[in-house]
């Protein structure tokens, strides 16, 4: 399995997080685990790098967070997508689709490789 360069991963983090939160509220740890599981660990975010992103997204109004008590009496923040976050997600999806179409054309990702003689 190959891993994705950190610069590419950084650009995809907002799309990944917002896409997961579109399904419903999650804790930061759950977000990190789901990203890894659903991408067969091609994309992985450790919790330490994920929380600054979540705080920035909350500050931008893309999501809200609330504290809740877990069964082990540990408090955890649960993140929810806002309407502003839904609009941001729609824009990001459009941008990534255009980016992938361009790479597909440029990199020959959608056609058989040409063999040299």
SULKALIN-V862996 format. One record per residue. N is the residue number from 1. RES is the residue in three letters. OMEGA is omega in degrees with one decimal (none if undefined). Layout:
n->(N;N)
res->(RES;RES)
omega->(OMEGA;OMEGA)
//
This chain:
n->(1;2;3;4;5;6;7;8;9;10;11;12;13;14;15;16;17;18;19;20;21;22;23;24;25;26;27;28;29;30;31;32;33;34;35;36;37;38;39;40;41;42;43;44;45;46;47;48;49;50;51;52;53;54;55;56;57;58;59;60;61;62;63;64;65;66;67;68;69;70;71;72;73;74;75;76;77;78;79;80;81;82;83;84;85;86;87;88;89;90;91;92;93;94;95;96;97;98;99;100;101;102;103;104;105;106;107;108;109;110;111;112;113;114;115;116;117)
res->(UNK;UNK;UNK;UNK;UNK;UNK;UNK;UNK;UNK;UNK;UNK;UNK;UNK;UNK;UNK;UNK;UNK;UNK;UNK;UNK;UNK;UNK;UNK;UNK;UNK;UNK;UNK;UNK;UNK;UNK;UNK;UNK;UNK;UNK;UNK;UNK;UNK;UNK;UNK;UNK;UNK;UNK;UNK;UNK;UNK;UNK;UNK;UNK;UNK;UNK;UNK;UNK;UNK;UNK;UNK;UNK;UNK;UNK;UNK;UNK;UNK;UNK;UNK;UNK;UNK;UNK;UNK;UNK;UNK;UNK;UNK;UNK;UNK;UNK;UNK;UNK;UNK;UNK;UNK;UNK;UNK;UNK;UNK;UNK;UNK;UNK;UNK;UNK;UNK;UNK;UNK;UNK;UNK;UNK;UNK;UNK;UNK;UNK;UNK;UNK;UNK;UNK;UNK;UNK;UNK;UNK;UNK;UNK;UNK;UNK;UNK;UNK;UNK;UNK;UNK;UNK;UNK)
omega->(177.6;-179.1;-176.4;177.5;-175.1;178.7;177.2;-179.2;-179.4;179.9;-178.6;-173.5;-179.0;178.9;-178.8;-177.0;-178.9;179.2;178.5;-178.6;175.2;-180.0;-179.3;-177.1;-179.9;170.5;-180.0;179.7;178.3;179.0;-179.3;-179.0;-179.3;178.6;178.6;-176.5;-174.9;176.2;-176.5;178.7;172.8;172.9;176.3;177.3;174.9;-174.4;-178.8;178.7;-178.1;-175.5;175.8;176.3;178.6;178.9;179.6;179.2;176.3;178.9;178.3;178.9;-178.8;178.0;174.1;179.5;176.0;178.5;172.9;-178.7;176.6;-178.9;-179.2;-178.8;172.7;178.6;178.1;177.7;178.5;-175.6;178.7;177.5;175.9;176.1;176.1;177.0;177.3;178.0;177.7;179.0;178.9;178.2;178.5;178.8;179.2;179.6;-179.0;177.4;177.9;179.3;-179.9;177.6;-179.4;178.3;179.7;178.6;-175.6;-174.6;-179.8;-176.1;-177.3;-179.2;179.2;178.7;177.3;-179.5;177.1;179.4;none)
//
